[in-house]
Amino acid sequence: MRKWIVAGNWKMHNTISESVALARAIKDGLSNSASGEVVVAPPFTALTAVAETLRGGAVQLAAQNMYSEDKGAFTGEISPVMLKDAGCAYVIIGHSERRKYFSETDDGVNRKVKKALASGLKPIVCVGETDEERIQGVTESVVGRQVQGALAGVETLADVVIAYEPVWAIGTGKVATSAQAEEVHAFVRSLIRKLYGAAADELRILYGGSVTKDNVAELAARADIDGALVGGASLKPDGFLGIIAQMP
């Protein structure tokens, strides 16, 4: 049985002290009986402080992005070596906001995925369609292209997580129905099965897009939804812990 993941993407929110306080509240409020994985992704400036706060607990640390080289003259970028040194176990790659605002491409996402894996980081690879693309009926074409592009040349999926985040549901208050989300999750798993065989049954696929403690249970009950990548609701301890409490 696949172990669920609930990951909180804090985006460009919280100072170091605010991040530490939030991390401490999540760590202290997490039930020892949680059967899945809990991950938080603070801003880069707070990674080391949050790692220290989480030490000895069950919450794991993620970064929100990385560059595809270990070091070099890449002003403003963060390498996987730096993320490992800061205490990260996971890294979010290819989020729709990175694609939209910073022109990230499938090829660039692929380079980051391969570098993360080679560096001992577990990539949470984001895919998803816009509202216009859904209306046009090309969701599977878009998501399929993103999945295949991200995983090109990746030999094993043991440390890969995919997050399906319909762009139209991120930060909008709109949520895909559990049936809509499951349809795309099942499509992704079937595509992975064609590419990787039985490994598809072990791949964890998360849903993201205005997830809250009020809607996550219905989503998580679906056969191919293995957890959630949470945005706004991860910025309040009660909201994030409430989501975790609803997981099976």
Protein Blocks (a to p, Z undefined) as FASTA:
>chain_A
ZZddddddekjghifklmmmmmmmmmmmpcfkbcbdcdddddfklmmmmmmmmgoiabdc
ddfbdcfbfbdcdehiacfklmmmnopabdcehiaklmmmnopafklmmmmmmmmmmnop
acdddddddfklmmnopmmmmmmmmmmmmmgoiabfklgccddddfklgonlpacdfklm
mmmmmmmmmmmmmmnommlmmpccddeehiafklmmmmmmpmklgbdcdfklmmpmklmm
mmmmmpZZ
